[in-house]
Amino acid sequence: MKNLNRRKALTYLGLFGGGTLVGTVGTGSIPEEPQVASNPSGGAYPVPAMATPESWQWKPIDPLEAARVAYEIYPQGSCSYSVVGGILLTLAKYYGEPYRSFPLHMMRYGRVGIAQWGTVCGVFNGGAAVIGLFHGEVSPTVREALISELGTWYESATLPEFRPEKPEWAETIEPCVAGSVLCHVSVTKWCQATGFDAYTVEKKERCRRISADGARKTAELLNRHAAEARATFTISDGTHQCVSCHGEKELKDIRGLMNCNVCHSTLKPDHPKIELSGQ
């Protein structure tokens, strides 16, 4: 497939005209008579919705179609943009509003680990944003379980899996396990495994395909939860051992669910041994 240019993207959404892909947030997400509460300065402001508005409920889509769209639009905005766009453009195609009015341009900030800082990978970032869009309840239970499942998939899966019908930048991309949701770790692991540097077209193609994988996986998780109301997440053995000491029950000096051993593989001699399953 060729790149989805501006006019094609707008056609896909059913829109034409200037500006970015989208204009304003769908009217269904704004109450006709918003609640009003006092703020510290004595004024008033609308109270945000306490749950996901009815108009922003998840509707089933084909995860592979979302992946194909994500691959197509990647050159327009990189990883976060690609993951979110792959899903929202597919929803817009089949269901219209409010999905077609999502301000997709905002997701361009996520490129190269957020504005090139190499922090959280845009694939995980974008997927988490989509999950949050459709599970915006105050209670974080479902939202964080789904996001955690996405994160552990990204850390442990051999990626990329997606194979475009017509690769645009490189024909063959060797996959590897990232071991971390951090962009700089993920890219460095791949560079070490393949011998390509982080500024090659092969690396760009690798990230483009992983973005397609991320759109597919996120859609699969949301489809499954809508059908089965199931969100599952199990912390890894290594991380469980780390937080059992460093978490809230003892040392209380860390908070997190990431794979600790990727960055903390070298431990002090007196540190307890980390026993990983399968070793």
KEKOL-49428 format. One record per atom (N, C-alpha, C, O, CB): x, y, z. Coordinates in steps of 0.2 Angstrom, whole numbers, plus 5000, padded with zeros to 4 digits. Glycine has a CB too. Layout:
N
XYZ
...
This chain:
279
500449945000
500050005000
500450065000
501050065003
499550005006
500250114997
500650184997
500450225003
499950205006
500450224990
500850275004
500650315010
499950345009
499750365004
501150375010
499650355015
498950385015
499150465015
499250485021
498550355021
499050495010
499150565010
498550605013
498050575015
499250595003
498650675014
498150715018
497450705015
497050695019
498350785018
497450715008
496750705006
496450635007
495850635008
496750724998
496850585006
496550515007
496350505014
495850475015
497150465005
496750535018
496650525026
495950555027
495550535031
497150555030
495850615024
495250655026
494650625022
494050615025
495250725023
494750595017
494250555013
494050495018
493450475018
494450525006
494550455020
494450405025
494050425031
493550385033
495150375027
494150485033
493650505039
493050535037
492550545041
494050555043
492950545030
492350575027
492450655028
491850685028
491750555031
493050685028
493150755029
493550785023
493950745020
493450765036
493450845022
493850875017
494050945020
493750975024
493550885010
494550975017
494751045019
495451045022
495750995023
494251065024
495651105024
496351115027
496351095034
495951055037
496551185027
496951105037
497151085044
497351015044
497550985039
496451095048
497350995050
497650925051
497050875050
496550895048
497950915058
497150815052
496650765051
495950775054
495450755051
496850695053
495950815060
495350825063
495250895066
495750925066
495250775069
494650915067
494550985069
494350985077
494851005081
493951015066
493750965079
493550975086
493350915089
493250865085
493051025086
493350905095
493050845099
492350835097
491950885097
493250855106
492150775096
491450765095
490950795100
491150795106
491350685094
490350815098
489950845102
489650805107
489450825113
489350885098
489650735106
489350685111
489750685117
489450655122
489350625107
490350705117
490750705123
490650765128
490950765133
491450695122
490250815126
490150875130
489450875132
488950885128
490350935126
489350875139
488650875141
488250945139
488550995138
488550875149
487650935137
487250995135
487251045141
487251105140
486550975133
487151025147
487151065153
487651045158
487451005163
486451065156
488251065157
488851035161
488751055169
488451105170
489451055159
488951005173
488951025180
489451085181
489851095178
489050965184
489251125187
489751175188
489951165195
489551155200
489351245187
490551175197
490851175203
491251235205
491551265200
491251115204
491351255211
491751315212
492551295212
492751245214
491551345219
492951345210
493651335210
493951375216
493551425218
493951345203
494551365217
494851405223
494851485222
494851515227
495551385224
494851505216
494751575215
494051605216
493951665215
495151595209
493551565217
492951585217
492551585211
491951605211
492951655220
492851565205
492451565199
492151495198
492051455203
492951575193
491951475192
491651415191
491851385185
492151415180
490851425191
491851315184
492151285178
491751215178
491451195183
492851265179
491651195171
491251125170
491651075174
492251065174
491251115163
491251025177
491550965180
491650915174
491250895171
491150945186
492250885174
492450835169
491950775170
491750765176
493150815169
491850735165
491450675165
491850625170
492450625170
491350645158
491450595174
491750545179
491850475176
492150435179
491350545185
491550465170
491650405167
491650415159
491550475157
491050355168
491850365155
491850375148
491150385145
490750355147
492150305145
491150445142
490450465139
490250405134
490550375131
490550535135
489550405134
489250355130
489450355123
489550305119
488450355130
489550415120
489750425113
490450395112
490650385106
489750495111
490850385117
491550365116
491650285118
492150275120
492050405120
491150255118
491150175119
491550145114
491550165108
490450145120
491950095116
492250055111
491850005106
491349985109
492750005114
491950005100
491549965095
492049915092
492649935090
491150005090
491849855090
492349805088
492649825081
492249855077
492049745087
493249815080
493549825073
494049765072
494149725076
493949895073
494249765065
494649715063
495349735065
495649785062
494649695055
495749705070
496349725072
496949725066
497349765066
496649675077
496849675061
497349675056
497249745051
497649765049
497249615052
496549765050
496449825047
496749885050
497049925047
495749835045
496649885057
496949945060
497749945060
498049995059
496849935068
498049885059
498749875059
498949905052
499449935051
498949805059
498549885047
498749905040
498749985039
499150015036
498349875035
498250015042
498150085042
498750115046
498950165044
497450105045
498850085052
499450115056
500050115052
500450165052
499550075062
500250065048
500850055044
500850115038
501350145037
500849985041
500250125036
500150165030
500250245032
500550275029
499450165027
500050255038
500050325040
500650345044
500750405046
499450345044
501050295046
501650305050
502150365047
502350405052
502150245050
502250375041
502650435039
502350505041
502750545041
502750425031
501750505042
501450565043
501550595051
501450655052
500650565042
501750545055
501750565062
502150525067
502150535073
501150575065
502450465064
502850425068
502350375073
501850365071
503350455073
502650345078
502450285081
501750305085
501250265084
502950265086
501750345090
501150365094
500550375089
499950355090
501250415099
500650425084
500250445079
499950385075
499350385074
500550495075
500350345073
500250285069
499750235073
499250215070
500850245067
499950225079
499550175083
498850205084
498350165083
499850155090
498750265087
498150295088
497750305081
497150285081
498250365092
498050325076
497750335070
497550275067
496950275064
498250375065
497950225067
497650155064
497050135067
496650105064
498250105065
496950145074
496350125077
495750175076
495250155074
496450115085
495850235077
495350285076
495150295069
494550305068
495650355079
495550295064
495350295057
494950235055
494450245051
495950305053
495050185058
494650125057
494050125060
493450115057
495050055059
493950155066
493350165069
492950215065
492350205064
493450185076
493250265063
492950325059
492650295053
492050315051
493350375058
492950255050
492750225043
492050185044
491650195040
493250175040
492050145049
491450105050
490850135055
490350115054
491650045053
491050185059
490550205064
490550285064
490050305067
490850185071
490950315060
490850395060
491050425066
491550415069
490150405058
490550475069
490650515075
490550465081
490150425081
490250575075
490950485086
491350545087
492150525085
492550565085
491350565094
492250465083
492950445081
493250485076
493850495076
492850365079
492850505071
493150545066
493350615068
493750655064
492650555060
493150635074
493350705076
493850705082
494050755085
492750735079
494150645083
494750645087
495350685085
495550675079
494950565089
495650725089
496150775087
496850735086
497250735090
496250835092
496850695081
497450645080
498150685079
498650655081
497350605073
498150745077
498750785077
499150785083
499750785083
498650855074
498750785089
499050795095
499550735097
500050745101
498550795101
499450675094
499850615095
500550615092
500950575093
499550555093
500750665088
501350675085
501950685090
502550675089
501350725080
501750715096
502250725101
502550665103
503150665106
501850755107
502350605102
502650545105
503150515101
503450465103
502050495105
503350545096
503950515091
504550505095
504750555099
504050555085
504950455094
505550435097
505550445104
505950485107
506150485093
505150415107
505050415115
504950485118
505150505123
505750395117
504450515115
504150585117
504650635115
505150645118
504050585124
504550675109
504950725107
505650715107
506050755108
504850785112
505850645105
506550625104
506950615110
507550615110
506850675099
506550615116
506950605122
507050525124
507450515128
506450625128
506850485120
507050415120
506750385127
506950335129
507750405121
506150405129
505850385135
505350325133
505550285129
505450435139
504750335135
504250275134
504150275126
504050325123
503550285138
504150215124
504050205116
503350225114
502850215118
504150125114
503350255109
502650285106
502150225105
501550245105
502750325100
502350165104
501950115102
501550095109
500950095109
502250045100
501850095114
501550085121
501150145123
500650145126
502150065126
501450205122
501150265124
500550275120
500050295123
501650325122
500550265113
499950275109
499350225111
498750235112
500050265102
499550155112
499150105114
498750125121
498150115121
499450045114
499150145125
498950165132
498450225131
497950225135
499450185137
498550265127
498150325126
497450305123
496950325126
498450375121
497450255119
496850235116
496450195121
495850205122
496950185110
496750155125
496450115131
496150165136
495550155138
496950065134
496450215137
496250275142
495650305139
495150325143
496750315143
495650315132
495050355129
494450315130
493850345131
495250355122
494450245130
493850205130
493750175137
493250145138
493950145125
494250185142
494150165149
494350225153
494850215156
494550095150
493950275153
494150335156
493850345163
493850395166
493950395153
493550285166
493250285173
493750305178
494350305177
492950225174
493550335184
493950355189
494350295192
494950295193
493550395195
493950245193
494350175195
494750155189
494550145184
493750125196
495450145191
495950125186
495950045185
496350025181
496550145188
495550005188
495649935188
495649905181
496149875179
495049905191
495149915177
495149885170
495649925166
496049885162
494449895167
495749985166
496150025162
496950005163
497249995158
496150105163
497050005169
497749985171
497949915169
498549895168
497950005178
497449865170
497549795168
497749785161
498149755159
496949755171
497249825157
497349815150
498049855147
498349825143
496749855146
498249905150
498849945148
499449895151
499949895147
498850015152
499349865156
499949825159
500049765154
500549745153
499749805166
499449735152
499549685147
499849705141
500249665138
498849655146
499649765138
500049785133
500749795134
501149785129
499649855130
500949825140
501649835141
502049775142
502549765139
501649875148
501749725145
502149655146
502149625139
502649585137
501749615151
501649635135
501749605128
502349635124
502749605121
501049615124
502349705125
502849745121
503549725124
504049715120
502749815122
503649715130
504249695133
504549625131
505149615130
504249695141
504049575130
504249505129
504149475122
504349425121
503849465134
503749505118
503549485111
504149495107
504549535108
502949515108
504249445102
504749455097
504449495091
504049475088
505049385094
504649555091
504349605086
504949635081
505549635083
504049665090
504749655075
504049655073
503749585070
504149545068
503949705067
503149585071
502749525068
502449545061
502349505056
502249495072
502149605061
501849635055
502249625049
502849655049
501549705056
501949605043
502249605037
501849645032
501349615030
502449535035
502049695030
501649735025
501649705018
502049665016
501849805024
501049705014
501049675008
501549705003
501849674999
500349695005
501649775004
502149805000
502649845004
502449905005
501849854994
503149815007
503649855011
503849915007
504049915002
504149815014
503949975011
504050035008
504850055009
505150085004
503650095010
505050035015
505750065016
506250005016
506850015015
505750095023
506049945018
506549895018
506149825017
505549825020
506949895025
506449775014
506049715013
506049675019
505449645021
506349675007
506549655022
506649605027
506849645033
507449675033
507049555025
506549635039
506749665045
506749605050
506249575052
506249715048
507349595053
507449545058
507149565065
507249625067
508249535059
506749525068
506449545074
506849525080
507349485080
505749505075
506649555086
507049535092
506549555098
506049585097
507649575093
506749535104
506349555110
506649615113
507249625114
506449495115
506249665114
506449735116
506649725124
507149755126
505949785115
506249695128
506449685135
506249745139
506249745145
507149675136
506049795136
505849865139
505349905135
505349895129
506449905141
504949945138
504449985135
504850055134
504550095131
503849995139
505450065136
505850125134
506050125127
506350075125
506350135139
505950175124
506150185117
506950175116
507150135112
506050255114
507350205120
508050195119
508350125120
508850105117
508450245123
508050095125
508250025126
507949975121
508349935118
507949995133
507349985118
507049945113
507449955107
507649905103
506349965112
507650015105
508050025099
508749995099
508949965095
508050095097
509050005105
509749985106
509749905106
510249885103
510050005113
509249875109
509249805108
509249775101
509549735099
508649775112
508749815097
508749795090
509349805086
509549765082
508149825087
509649865088
510349875084
510849825086
511249805081
510549945086
510849805092
511349755094
511249685091
511649655089
511349755102
510549675090
510449605087
510549605080
510649555077
509649595089
510449665076
510449655069
511049685066
511249675060
509849695067
511449735070
512049765067
511849825063
512349865061
512349715062
511249845063
511049915060
511049965065
510949955071
510349905056
511250025063
511250085068
510550115068
510050095065
511750135066
510450155073
509850185075
509550245070
509050275071
509850215082
509950255065
509850305060
509750285053
509750315048
510350365060
509650215052
509550185046
508850185044
508450185048
509950115046
508750175037
508050165035
507750095037
507150085038
508050165027
508250045039
507949985042
507649995049
507149965050
508549935042
507950035052
507750055059
507050085059
506550065062
508250095063
506950135054
506350165053
505750115051
505250115053
506450215047
505950065046
505450015044
505349975050
504749955051
505749975039
505749955054
505649915060
505149945065
504649915067
506349905064
505250015066
504750055071
504050055067
503550055071
505050115072
504050065061
503450075057
503050005058
502450005059
503550085050
503349945057
503049885058
502849875065
502249845066
503449825055
503249895070
503049885077
502449925079
502049905083
503649895082
502349985076
501850025077
501149985074
500649995077
501850095073
501249955068
500649915066
500549865071
499949845072
500849885059
501049825073
500949775078
500549805085
500049775087
501549745081
500749865087
500449895093
499749915091
499249905096
500849955094
499549935085
498849955084
498449885084
497849885087
498749985077
498749835081
498349775081
498249745088
497649725090
498749715077
498749745092
498749715099
498249755103
497849725107
499449715102
498249825103
497749865107
497049855105
496649845109
497949945106
496949845098
496249835096
496049765098
495449755100
496249835088
496549715098
496349645101
496149645108
495649615110
496949595100
496549685112
496349695119
495649725120
495349695125
496949725123
495549775117
494949815118
494349765115
493749765118
494949875114
494449735109
493949685107
493749635112
493149625113
494149655100
494249605115
494149545120
493849575126
493349535128
494849515121
494049635128
493649655135
492949675133
492549655137
494049715137
492849695127
492149715126
491649655125
491149655127
492049755119
492049595123
491649535122
491649495128
491049465130
491949495117
492149495132
492149455138
492249485145
492249455150
492749405137
492349555145
492449595151
493049565155
492949545161
491849595155
493549545151
494149515154
494749555153
494949575148
494249445151
495149575159
495749605158
496249565163
496149565169
495649685161
496749545160
497249505164
497949525164
498149555159
497249425161
498249525169
498949545170
499249515175
499049515181
498949625171
499849485174
500249455179
500949485179
501249485174
500249375178
501149505184
501849535185
502349485183
502349425186
501949575191
502949505180
503449455179
503749425185
503749465190
503949485174
504049375185
504449345191
504949385193
505049405199
504749275189
505349415189
505949455191
505749525194
505949545199
506349475185
505249555191
504949615194
504649605200
504649645205
504449645189
504249545201
503949535207
504449525213
504349555218
503549465206
504949495211
505549485216
505849555218
505949565224
506049445214
505849595213
506149665215
505749705219
505949735224
506349705208
505049705217
504649755221
504449725228
504149755232
503949765217
504549655229
504349625235
504849655241
504649655246
504449545235
505449675239
505849715243
505849785243
505749825248
506549685242
505849815236
505949885235
505249915235
505149975235
506249895229
504649875235
504049905235
503749935242
504149945246
503549855232
503149945242
502749975248
502849935254
502749965260
502049985246
502949865254
503049825260
503649835264
503649825270
502849755258
504249855260
504849855264
505249925262
505049965266
505249795262
505649925257
506049985256
505750045254
505950095255
506649965252
505150035250
504750085248
505150135243
505050195244
504450125253
505650115240
506050165236
505950155228
506250195224
506750155237
505450115226
505250115219
504550105218
504150085223
505650065215
504250125212
503550115210
503650095203
503850135199
503050175212
503350045201
503350025194
503249955192
503249915197
504050045191
503049935186
502949865184
503449845178
503349785176
502249865182
503849895176
504349875171
504749815172
504849805178
504749935168
505049785167
505549735168
506149765171
506549805168
505749695162
506349755178
506849785181
507549765179
508049805178
506849775189
507649705177
508249675175
508649695169
509249685168
508249595175
508249725164
508549755158
509049805160
509549815157
508049785154
508849855165
509349905167
509749895173
510249925174
508949975168
509449845177
509849835183
510049765184
509949725188
509349845189
510449735178
510649675178
511249655182
511349605184
510749655171
511649715183
512249705188
512049725195
511849785196
512849745185
512049685199
511849695206
512549695211
513049665209
511349645209
512449725216
512949725221
513149655224
512649615224
512849775227
513749635226
513849575228
513449545234
513249485234
514549565230
513249595238
512749565244
512049575242
511649555247
512949615250
511849585236
511149585234
510849515233
511249475231
511049625228
510249505236
509949435235
509949415228
509849465223
509249435238
510049355226
510049325219
509249335217
508849315220
510249255219
509249355211
508549355207
508449285204
508849275199
508449415203
507949255206
507849185203
507249195197
506749215199
507649135208
507449185191
506949195186
506749125183
507149075183
507249235180
506149115182
505849055180
506149035173
506249085169
505049055179
506248975172
506548955166
507348955165
507648935160
506248985160
507648975171
508348985171
508648925176
509248925176
508549055173
